[in-house]
């Protein structure tokens, strides 16, 4: 025998439940604390978002936090610059690494117009100091590069008075003829925004023949 079905009766909320709902609704309308921190709603209250829990949000604002002092690897989004930055223990750097490639061309010790020194110039950043984190070069040579016949290379930047600051050096010794060799530097050197250029200087030794280098500078912006 089939049992009869009865309609479901919904119990109306009590006065106390209605008061609680109104309190939570009003609390949800209050503004988040007016500081540079990021807050989310949780259980009817504003809770600071510290970037944990697998989320992708970070504190943000137009100035970096100073109280409390930042810790190494803290991240902060500069809304005025559109840059996500991290604190490396000494300064705020962009999370993104940037690259810049100079104009390139073949070098040969047999061309009198080039002479003993050849330059590739990078335009220095004029808005921020930069931290140069790397330099990568691929070099084609038409002759064997040995201890007698080779090119030596220095990476440096020039100040406004054309004073040179060395950032690193390498040479082409050991590269085979007709192949592409690779060289890299990790300077970790700050180039001030007042610098007029970043450049490589290529000097031939002996009879190193023809080379064709391509390279790129890798850096992060220092944000203040």
C-alpha positions as CSV (number, residue, x, y, z in Angstrom):
1,X,0.0,0.0,0.0
2,X,1.5,3.3,-1.1
3,X,1.8,5.9,1.7
4,X,0.3,9.3,1.1
5,X,2.6,12.3,0.4
6,X,2.3,15.4,2.4
7,X,3.5,18.9,1.4
8,X,6.8,20.1,2.9
9,X,6.2,22.8,5.5
10,X,8.9,25.5,5.6
11,X,9.4,26.8,9.1
12,X,9.5,30.6,9.2
13,X,12.7,32.2,10.8
14,X,12.5,33.3,14.3
15,X,12.9,37.0,15.3
16,X,16.5,36.2,16.6
17,X,17.4,34.6,13.2
18,X,16.0,37.6,11.4
19,X,18.1,40.0,13.6
20,X,21.3,38.0,12.9
21,X,20.6,38.1,9.1
22,X,20.1,41.9,9.2
23,X,23.3,42.4,11.3
24,X,25.4,40.3,8.8
25,X,23.8,42.1,5.8
26,X,24.7,45.5,7.3
27,X,28.3,44.3,8.1
28,X,28.7,43.3,4.5
29,X,28.0,46.9,3.4
30,X,30.8,48.4,5.5
31,X,34.0,49.4,3.8
32,X,37.2,47.5,4.1
33,X,39.9,49.1,6.3
34,X,41.5,52.1,4.5
35,X,45.2,51.1,4.3
36,X,47.4,49.5,1.7
37,X,46.6,45.9,2.5
38,X,44.3,43.6,0.6
39,X,41.1,42.3,2.3
40,X,38.5,39.7,1.5
41,X,35.1,38.9,3.1
42,X,35.0,35.9,5.3
43,X,32.1,35.0,7.6
44,X,30.7,38.5,7.5
45,X,34.0,40.2,8.3
46,X,36.9,41.7,6.5
47,X,40.0,39.5,6.6
48,X,43.5,40.5,5.4
49,X,44.6,38.6,2.3
50,X,48.3,37.7,2.8
51,X,48.6,36.0,-0.5
52,X,48.5,32.4,0.9
53,X,46.0,29.7,0.3
54,X,46.9,29.3,-3.4
55,X,45.5,32.7,-4.4
56,X,47.1,35.0,-6.9
57,X,46.3,38.3,-5.1
58,X,49.0,40.5,-3.5
59,X,48.9,43.7,-1.5
60,X,48.8,46.7,-3.7
61,X,49.0,50.5,-3.7
62,X,50.9,53.5,-5.0
63,X,53.8,53.2,-2.4
64,X,55.6,50.2,-0.9
65,X,54.8,49.3,2.7
66,X,57.3,50.3,5.4
67,X,55.5,49.5,8.6
68,X,55.9,46.7,9.2
69,X,59.2,46.5,7.3
70,X,59.0,44.1,4.3
71,X,60.6,40.6,4.5
72,X,62.7,39.0,1.8
73,X,60.6,37.7,-1.1
74,X,57.5,39.8,-0.1
75,X,55.5,40.8,-3.2
76,X,53.6,44.0,-3.8
77,X,51.7,45.3,-6.8
78,X,52.3,49.0,-7.7
79,X,49.0,50.2,-9.1
80,X,50.5,53.5,-10.3
81,X,53.2,51.7,-12.4
82,X,51.4,48.5,-13.3
83,X,54.4,46.5,-11.9
84,X,54.4,43.4,-9.7
85,X,57.5,43.7,-7.5
86,X,59.3,41.6,-4.9
87,X,61.6,42.6,-2.0
88,X,65.1,41.0,-2.4
89,X,66.1,41.9,1.2
90,X,67.6,45.3,0.1
91,X,65.3,46.8,-2.5
92,X,62.1,46.3,-4.5
93,X,62.7,44.7,-8.0
94,X,60.3,43.8,-10.7
95,X,59.3,40.1,-10.7
96,X,59.7,40.2,-14.5
97,X,63.1,40.1,-16.1
98,X,63.5,42.3,-19.2
99,X,65.8,41.7,-22.1
100,X,67.3,44.2,-24.6
101,X,69.3,43.3,-27.7
102,X,71.7,45.8,-29.3
103,X,72.3,46.3,-33.0
104,X,74.8,43.6,-34.1
105,X,77.0,42.9,-37.0
106,X,80.1,41.0,-38.0
107,X,83.5,41.9,-36.6
108,X,86.8,41.2,-38.3
109,X,90.4,42.1,-37.3
110,X,91.1,42.5,-41.0
111,X,88.9,45.5,-41.5
112,X,90.8,48.7,-40.9
113,X,87.6,50.7,-40.4
114,X,86.8,48.7,-37.3
115,X,90.2,48.8,-35.8
116,X,91.1,47.3,-32.5
117,X,87.9,48.2,-30.6
118,X,84.4,47.5,-31.6
119,X,81.3,48.6,-29.7
120,X,77.7,47.5,-29.3
121,X,75.7,49.9,-27.3
122,X,72.6,49.4,-25.2
123,X,70.4,52.3,-24.3
124,X,70.4,52.7,-20.6
125,X,67.0,52.9,-18.8
126,X,66.3,56.6,-18.1
127,X,63.3,56.1,-15.6
128,X,64.7,53.5,-13.2
129,X,68.0,52.2,-11.9
130,X,68.3,48.6,-13.2
131,X,69.9,45.5,-11.8
132,X,71.7,43.6,-14.6
133,X,71.2,39.9,-13.9
134,X,72.6,38.4,-17.0
135,X,74.3,38.7,-20.4
136,X,74.1,36.0,-23.1
137,X,76.1,35.9,-26.3
138,X,76.2,33.4,-29.2
139,X,79.2,33.8,-31.4
140,X,80.0,32.4,-34.8
141,X,83.7,32.2,-35.8
142,X,85.3,31.3,-39.1
143,X,88.6,30.3,-37.5
144,X,89.7,28.3,-34.5
145,X,89.9,30.6,-31.4
146,X,92.9,29.6,-29.3
147,X,95.3,31.2,-26.8
148,X,97.0,33.2,-29.6
149,X,94.2,34.1,-31.8
150,X,91.0,35.2,-30.0
151,X,88.7,38.1,-29.1
152,X,88.4,39.4,-25.6
153,X,85.2,41.1,-24.5
154,X,84.2,43.4,-21.7
155,X,80.7,44.4,-20.6
156,X,80.6,47.9,-19.0
157,X,78.4,50.9,-18.6
158,X,79.4,54.6,-19.1
159,X,78.4,57.4,-16.7
160,X,77.5,60.9,-17.8
161,X,81.2,61.9,-17.9
162,X,82.0,58.8,-20.0
163,X,83.7,57.0,-17.0
164,X,83.6,53.2,-17.5
165,X,82.4,50.7,-14.9
166,X,83.3,47.1,-15.6
167,X,80.5,44.6,-15.3
168,X,82.2,41.4,-16.5
169,X,84.4,40.0,-19.2
170,X,85.0,36.8,-21.3
171,X,87.0,35.7,-24.4
172,X,86.4,33.4,-27.3
173,X,89.3,31.0,-26.6
174,X,88.3,27.4,-27.3
175,X,85.6,28.0,-29.9
176,X,85.9,25.9,-33.0
177,X,86.0,27.2,-36.5
178,X,82.7,27.3,-38.4
179,X,80.6,26.8,-35.3
180,X,78.6,28.8,-32.8
181,X,79.9,29.2,-29.3
182,X,78.2,30.5,-26.3
183,X,79.3,32.8,-23.4
184,X,77.3,34.2,-20.5
185,X,77.8,36.6,-17.6
186,X,75.8,37.1,-14.4
187,X,76.9,40.5,-13.2
188,X,74.4,41.3,-10.5
189,X,75.4,45.0,-10.8
190,X,73.2,48.1,-10.5
191,X,73.3,50.5,-13.4
192,X,72.0,53.9,-12.4
193,X,69.5,55.7,-14.5
194,X,72.0,58.4,-15.0
195,X,74.2,56.1,-17.1
196,X,74.4,57.1,-20.7
197,X,75.0,53.7,-22.2
198,X,75.7,50.0,-21.5
199,X,78.1,48.5,-24.0
200,X,80.4,45.6,-25.0
201,X,83.9,46.2,-26.2
202,X,85.4,43.6,-28.5
203,X,89.2,43.5,-28.9
204,X,91.1,41.1,-31.3
205,X,94.3,39.4,-30.3
206,X,96.6,37.8,-32.9
207,X,94.6,36.9,-36.0
208,X,91.2,35.8,-34.7
209,X,89.4,36.1,-38.0
210,X,85.8,36.9,-38.6
211,X,83.1,36.5,-35.9
212,X,79.5,37.4,-35.9
213,X,78.1,37.8,-32.3
214,X,74.5,38.2,-31.2
215,X,73.6,38.9,-27.6
216,X,71.2,40.2,-25.1
217,X,71.2,42.0,-21.8
218,X,68.9,40.7,-19.0
219,X,67.8,43.0,-16.2
220,X,65.2,43.9,-13.6
221,X,63.9,47.4,-12.8
222,X,64.6,48.8,-9.4
223,X,61.4,50.4,-8.2
224,X,61.2,53.1,-5.6
